[in-house]
Amino acid sequence: MARINLTDKYIESSKRVPAAGRVDYQDALVPGLALRVSSTGHRAFVLTARYPSNPKNPTRRALGEYGEITLEQARVKAREWLALLNKHIDPKVEEAKQRAAALCSQQNNFRYVAEEFLKRYVKGPAFCELERLAAELRKTTPDITPPAALRRVMADPTNRELVARSKKEGLVKKQAADSIIRTEFIKKWRVRPITEILPQECAAAIRAIVDRGAPEQARTAFEWLRRVFSWAIGTNEFGITVSPVATLRPSDLIGPKESRDRVLTDDEQRRVWNACDAMGHPYGPTVRMLILTGQRLREVSEALWEEIDLEKNIWTISANRMKGDHGAHVVPLAPDTLAHLKSLPRFGGSDFVFTTDGRKAVNGFSKAKARLDTLSGVTGWVLHDLRRTMRSHLSALPVQDMVRELVIAHAKPGLHKVYDLHAYEDEKRQCLELWEQRLRGTLAPKPPAEVADLEQVRAAREAAA
């Protein structure tokens, strides 16, 4: 068939449609380019050439449908393909490379990589499905907070299998990892290409956490950042081959890790307790709850009313809020702790025990701790030292050592973890009641006995004789 100087008018003419089969109309301007028209009226551009996959025989390949690409775009594309063929490059292979590069450029920003890390490594499919269900619930219940929606979904009996799977997939501390990575790194770097993040930027991010007085949190954040980059390299999906934190050392950025052994004296503990009155809600009551129960800060500060049974005097901290993989932790509520909880105000519609606005758990403990130091006059300590202080005093009580450990949610030792399935609830309750008795003596010590006048005693005895 003779070559034709194709135009849009020529292409769109009904005369081009054959009665049956297909017809190719060769373009006069670009060798090998043709318009293929079928009896159904379908029009597409093709390029006939010798491709590297079959160099001996001319082969026809589609460039695109007319309408999706214009005539001029088809001519440009055909010329580009011919130029690649002159270099013995297969156009399809080259296009695949370009698509991969474009996809990589879209998906190599830090936010995307971190989200994939959280979804595939930290959370797992089951937990992601629970989050999706929680998001659906929030659409129909606008006033519910994201944590409350997730808790409701996880408490739904129909999701029992998903919840069980979520505990086996990914990591135990899913929400803690999610919080740290989003707060410390995703907010900072957002859509920055992950390959462009420099070691000095990573170091500065960690130092910023240290400078606000949270060296242990900085250590945890550094470990998560290291995992994000290592995982991204291991997947070979995001174009990164070298981790910017590979040469950074926590000991240089944060300082040597020191084993803390600070135990508050009775007088210091009393002054901290009394200062909680001036702190007010929610920080004062939160600190007192730490002293009364010996639980970890996050376990107390994020406590939920739905976890607390005031009739059975039980506080059950769910497994997903606990450190480690020991499952849910039961804290029997001794009398003083129970009275403390009953005295707390309730925010309408909020399930958080300690909250400033009813929408989220209390936070911002750095400033609160500095104020507590000023009010109490006790310095050189951290809130976790209250837990150590309580555990140290438990050793003086007539309680089994394993029960003391279980009270503060430490795992059962050795074979006890496997074979001893006893909950020790009564034993823990007795231990906490003894602790409160000990604590009452610390907080309100008895005044010293009056010193007797020995001469008066002797005179009284002689008179009586």
C-alpha positions in Angstrom: 0.0 0.0 0.0 1.3 3.5 -0.9 2.5 5.7 1.9 0.1 8.5 2.9 0.8 11.8 4.7 -1.6 11.0 7.5 -3.8 13.7 8.9 -6.5 13.7 11.6 -9.1 14.3 8.9 -7.9 11.3 6.9 -7.7 9.1 10.1 -11.2 10.0 11.3 -12.9 9.5 7.9 -15.4 6.6 7.8 -13.8 5.6 4.5 -10.9 4.2 6.4 -13.0 1.5 8.0 -12.8 -1.8 6.1 -15.8 -4.1 5.6 -13.9 -6.9 7.3 -10.6 -7.6 9.0 -8.0 -4.8 9.4 -6.1 -2.4 7.2 -2.8 -0.6 7.7 -2.3 2.9 6.3 1.5 3.6 6.1 2.7 7.1 7.1 4.7 8.9 4.5 6.7 10.9 7.1 8.0 8.3 9.5 9.3 4.9 8.1 7.4 1.9 9.5 4.7 4.0 11.2 1.1 3.0 10.2 -2.4 3.5 11.3 -4.2 0.2 11.8 -8.0 0.3 11.4 -10.3 -2.6 12.1 -13.8 -3.3 10.8 -15.2 -2.3 14.2 -13.8 1.2 13.7 -10.9 0.8 16.2 -7.9 2.9 15.2 -4.3 2.4 16.6 -0.8 3.4 15.6 1.8 0.7 15.0 5.5 0.6 14.2 6.9 -2.2 12.0 10.6 -2.7 12.4 13.3 -5.3 13.2 13.4 -5.6 17.0 16.2 -7.1 19.0 14.0 -10.0 20.1 13.5 -11.0 16.5 16.1 -9.1 14.3 15.7 -11.3 11.2 12.0 -10.5 10.6 10.1 -7.3 10.7 7.6 -7.2 13.6 4.6 -5.0 14.2 4.3 -3.4 17.7 1.5 -1.1 19.0 2.4 2.5 19.8 -1.0 3.4 21.2 -4.7 3.9 20.4 -5.8 6.9 18.4 -7.5 9.2 20.8 -5.2 8.2 23.7 -2.3 9.5 21.7 -2.4 12.0 18.9 -0.9 11.6 15.5 2.0 13.9 16.4 2.7 12.0 19.6 2.7 8.7 17.6 5.2 10.2 15.2 7.5 11.4 18.0 7.2 8.0 19.8 8.0 6.2 16.5 11.1 8.3 15.9 12.3 7.7 19.4 11.8 3.9 19.0 13.7 4.0 15.7 16.6 5.9 17.3 16.8 3.2 20.1 16.7 0.4 17.5 19.6 2.0 15.7 21.5 1.6 19.0 20.3 -2.0 19.3 18.1 -1.1 22.3 14.7 -2.7 22.6 12.1 0.2 23.2 10.0 -2.0 25.5 12.9 -2.7 27.7 13.8 1.0 27.8 10.2 2.0 28.6 10.2 -0.6 31.4 13.4 0.9 32.9 11.9 4.4 32.7 8.6 3.2 34.4 10.7 1.6 37.1 12.7 4.8 37.6 9.6 6.9 37.7 7.9 4.6 40.2 11.1 4.6 42.3 11.1 8.4 42.3 7.5 8.5 43.5 8.0 5.8 46.1 11.4 6.6 47.5 10.3 9.6 49.7 10.8 9.0 53.4 7.1 9.1 54.3 6.2 6.4 51.8 9.1 4.2 52.9 8.4 4.6 56.6 4.7 3.9 56.0 5.6 0.7 54.1 8.0 -0.3 56.9 5.3 0.2 59.5 2.7 -1.7 57.5 4.8 -4.6 56.4 7.4 -5.0 59.1 6.0 -3.5 62.3 2.2 -4.1 62.1 1.4 -6.9 59.7 -1.7 -7.5 57.5 -4.1 -8.3 60.4 -3.4 -5.1 62.4 -3.6 -3.0 59.2 -7.0 -4.5 58.6 -8.1 -3.6 62.1 -6.9 0.0 61.5 -8.9 0.0 58.2 -12.0 -1.1 60.1 -11.4 1.6 62.7 -11.1 4.2 60.0 -14.5 3.0 58.6 -16.0 3.3 62.1 -14.7 6.9 62.4 -16.6 7.8 59.2 -19.9 6.7 60.7 -19.0 8.0 64.2 -17.3 11.4 63.7 -16.8 12.1 67.4 -14.8 9.0 68.2 -11.0 9.4 68.5 -8.7 7.1 66.4 -7.5 5.2 69.5 -11.0 4.7 70.8 -12.1 3.5 67.4 -9.3 1.0 67.2 -10.1 -0.3 70.7 -13.8 -0.7 69.9 -12.9 -2.6 66.7 -10.5 -4.9 68.6 -13.1 -5.5 71.3 -15.7 -6.6 68.7 -16.2 -10.4 68.9 -16.4 -10.6 65.2 -12.8 -9.5 64.9 -11.4 -12.0 67.4 -9.5 -13.9 64.7 -8.0 -10.7 63.3 -6.9 -9.7 66.8 -5.3 -13.1 67.4 -3.5 -12.9 64.1 -2.3 -9.4 64.8 -0.5 -10.6 68.0 1.4 -13.1 66.0 2.3 -10.9 63.0 4.7 -8.0 63.0 6.1 -6.7 66.3 4.6 -6.5 69.8 4.9 -2.7 70.3 3.2 -1.8 67.1 1.6 1.5 68.3 4.7 2.6 70.2 6.9 2.2 67.0 4.2 4.0 65.0 4.2 6.9 67.4 7.9 7.4 67.5 8.5 7.1 63.7 5.7 9.4 62.9 6.5 12.0 65.6 10.3 12.1 65.3 11.0 11.4 61.6 8.0 11.4 59.2 7.0 14.9 60.4 10.5 16.0 59.9 11.4 14.6 56.5 7.9 14.0 54.9 8.4 13.7 51.1 12.2 14.1 51.1 13.8 11.3 48.9 15.2 8.7 51.3 18.4 8.6 49.3 19.0 12.3 50.0 18.8 12.2 53.8 22.3 12.8 55.2 24.0 11.4 58.2 24.3 14.8 59.8 20.5 15.2 59.5 19.9 11.9 61.3 22.4 12.9 64.0 20.7 16.3 64.5 17.3 14.6 64.8 18.6 12.3 67.6 20.4 15.1 69.3 17.2 17.2 69.4 15.6 14.5 71.4 18.6 14.3 73.8 18.5 18.1 74.2 14.9 18.1 75.4 16.0 15.8 78.2 15.0 12.4 76.9 18.1 10.4 76.3 16.5 7.0 76.6 13.8 8.0 74.1 16.6 9.2 71.8 18.1 5.7 72.1 14.8 4.1 71.2 14.3 6.5 68.3 17.8 5.9 66.9 17.1 2.1 66.9 13.9 2.6 65.0 15.5 4.9 62.5 18.3 2.3 62.0 15.7 -0.4 61.3 13.8 1.8 58.8 16.9 2.3 56.7 18.1 -1.3 57.0 14.7 -2.6 56.0 14.6 -0.3 53.0 18.0 -1.4 51.8 17.0 -5.1 52.3 13.9 -4.8 50.2 15.8 -3.4 47.2 12.7 -1.4 46.3 13.5 2.2 47.1 16.8 2.9 45.4 18.7 3.2 48.7 21.9 1.1 49.1 23.7 2.8 52.0 22.2 3.7 55.4 22.9 7.3 56.6 23.0 6.0 60.2 25.5 3.3 59.4 28.5 5.3 60.8 26.6 6.9 63.7 27.0 5.5 67.2 24.5 6.0 70.0 27.3 6.3 72.5 28.7 9.3 70.6 25.3 11.0 69.9 23.6 10.3 73.2 26.4 9.3 75.6 27.1 6.1 77.3 24.1 4.2 78.6 24.1 4.3 82.4 22.4 1.8 84.6 20.2 3.9 86.9 20.1 3.0 90.6 18.3 6.0 92.0 15.9 5.1 94.8 14.1 7.9 96.5 14.4 8.2 100.3 11.3 8.2 102.4 11.5 11.9 102.8 11.9 12.5 99.1 9.0 10.3 98.3 6.9 12.1 100.8 7.8 15.5 99.3 7.0 14.3 95.8 3.7 12.9 97.0 2.8 16.2 98.7 3.8 18.3 95.7 1.3 16.4 93.6 -1.5 18.4 95.3 0.0 21.7 93.9 0.5 20.0 90.5 -3.2 19.5 90.0 -5.0 17.3 87.5 -3.9 15.3 85.5 -0.2 15.4 86.3 -0.4 15.2 90.1 -2.9 12.2 90.1 -0.8 10.5 87.4 2.4 10.7 89.5 0.5 9.4 92.6 -0.7 6.5 90.5 2.9 5.7 89.6 3.8 5.7 93.3 0.8 3.5 94.3 1.1 0.9 91.6 4.7 0.8 90.4 3.6 0.5 86.8 5.4 2.1 83.8 4.7 5.7 82.9 3.0 4.9 79.6 0.9 2.2 81.1 -0.4 4.6 83.7 -0.7 7.8 81.6 -2.6 6.0 78.9 -4.9 4.1 81.3 -8.5 3.7 80.1 -11.6 3.6 82.2 -12.8 0.6 80.2 -9.7 -1.3 81.7 -10.8 -0.6 85.2 -13.4 -2.6 87.1 -14.2 -0.6 90.2 -16.6 -3.3 91.5 -14.1 -6.1 91.3 -11.2 -3.8 92.1 -9.2 -4.8 89.1 -7.2 -2.9 86.5 -6.5 -5.0 83.4 -3.9 -3.4 81.0 -4.4 -4.8 77.5 -1.5 -6.8 75.9 -1.1 -4.2 73.1 -0.2 -1.6 75.8 2.3 -3.7 77.6 6.0 -3.9 77.2 7.2 -7.3 75.9 5.0 -10.2 74.9 3.6 -11.3 78.2 0.0 -10.6 77.4 -2.5 -8.6 79.4 -1.4 -7.5 82.9 -3.8 -7.5 85.8 -3.2 -5.0 88.6 -5.4 -5.6 91.7 -6.5 -2.3 93.1 -5.6 -2.0 96.8 -7.8 0.3 99.0 -5.8 3.6 98.6 -5.4 3.1 94.8 -9.1 2.4 94.5 -10.0 5.5 96.5 -7.6 7.5 94.4 -9.2 6.4 91.1 -12.7 7.1 92.4 -11.7 10.7 93.3 -10.6 11.5 89.8 -12.8 13.7 87.5 -14.4 12.2 84.5 -14.5 13.9 81.1 -17.8 13.3 79.3 -17.4 10.9 76.4 -13.7 10.3 77.1 -12.3 6.9 78.2 -8.9 8.3 79.3 -8.3 8.2 83.0 -5.6 10.9 82.8 -6.3 13.6 80.2 -6.2 17.3 79.8 -8.9 17.7 77.1 -10.7 14.4 77.0 -9.5 13.6 73.5 -6.0 12.2 74.2 -4.0 10.8 77.0 -1.9 13.1 79.2 1.5 13.9 77.8 4.2 16.6 78.0 5.8 15.1 81.1 9.1 17.0 80.6 7.7 20.3 81.7 5.5 18.7 84.3 8.5 16.9 85.8 10.5 20.2 86.0 7.7 21.8 87.9 7.4 18.8 90.2 11.1 19.2 91.0 10.6 22.8 91.9 7.6 22.1 94.1 9.1 19.2 95.9 12.7 20.3 96.1 13.7 16.8 95.0 16.1 16.8 92.0 18.3 14.3 90.2 15.6 11.7 89.5 13.3 10.6 86.7 9.7 9.3 86.9 10.9 5.7 86.3 12.8 5.9 89.6 9.4 5.8 91.4 9.0 2.3 90.0 12.4 1.3 91.1 11.8 2.8 94.6 8.5 0.8 94.9 10.2 -2.5 93.8 13.0 -1.9 96.3 10.6 -1.5 99.1 8.7 -4.6 98.1 11.8 -6.7 98.9 11.3 -5.8 102.5 7.8 -7.2 102.6 6.8 -10.8 103.5 6.0 -11.6 99.9 7.4 -14.2 97.4 10.0 -12.7 95.1 8.2 -13.9 92.0 5.0 -12.2 93.2 7.0 -8.9 93.7 8.2 -9.2 90.0 4.7 -10.0 88.7 3.3 -7.0 90.5 5.4 -4.7 88.3 4.7 -6.8 85.1 8.1 -8.6 84.9 7.9 -12.0 83.2 8.0 -15.2 85.2 11.5 -16.7 85.4 12.7 -19.8 83.6 10.3 -22.8 83.5 7.7 -20.9 85.5 6.8 -19.0 82.3 6.0 -22.3 80.6 4.5 -24.5 83.2 3.2 -22.2 86.0 0.0 -20.7 84.5 -1.3 -19.5 87.9 -2.4 -15.9 87.7 -1.3 -15.0 91.3 -4.0 -12.4 91.5 -4.7 -12.9 95.2 -1.0 -12.9 96.0 -0.5 -9.7 94.0 -3.4 -8.0 95.8 -1.9 -8.9 99.2 1.5 -7.5 98.1 0.0 -4.2 97.0 -2.0 -3.9 100.2 1.2 -4.4 102.2 2.9 -1.8 100.0 0.1 0.7 100.7 0.5 0.1 104.4 4.2 0.7 104.1 3.6 3.8 102.0 1.1 5.3 104.5 3.9 5.1 107.2 6.2 6.9 104.8 3.7 9.7 103.8 2.4 10.3 107.4 5.2 9.2 109.8 4.2 8.9 113.5 5.7 11.8 115.6 8.6 10.7 117.8 7.6 9.6 121.3 8.1 12.2 124.0 11.3 11.8 126.0 10.4 10.9 129.6 11.9 12.8 132.5 13.8 10.1 134.4 13.8 12.0 137.7 10.0 12.3 137.6 9.7 8.6 136.8 11.8 7.6 139.7 9.9 9.9 142.1 6.6 8.5 141.0 7.9 4.9 141.5 9.1 5.8 145.0 5.8 7.4 145.9 3.9 4.4 144.8 6.2 2.1 146.8 
